[in-house]
Amino acid sequence: MAFLKEDGSLDIEYYNSLPLEEWMDEFASLTDEQVDEYISKLPANESKEPVRVIVVDYPMEEDGIDAEEFLKNLRKRMESSD
């Protein structure tokens, strides 16, 4: 059973206050849409989810990619899309 606020959104604070075993039981009962909502509302460092791999279409150098250049270009694309 999903614990919802009056507006119909998930009660994130409630879920985060549960002990781990109860959190796992409750989380297993959420729909895919509710899981996406839960994950989207968490700060990056508070997720109980495993790290998700982000696949990028970016050319690789012999030694890998230049992370600073990649992030700079990503920021430019994000700013231009707003």
Number of C-alpha atoms within 10 A of each C-alpha: 10 16 14 12 11 8 7 9 13 19 15 16 9 12 18 14 10 12 9 12 9 12 15 13 11 15 16 13 12 16 12 10 9 15 14 11 14 18 16 11 12 14 8 10 6 10 14 13 7 6 8 6 6 6 6 7 6 8 10 9 8 6 6 8 12 11 9 9 10 14 11 11 12 12 12 11 11 10 9 8 7 5
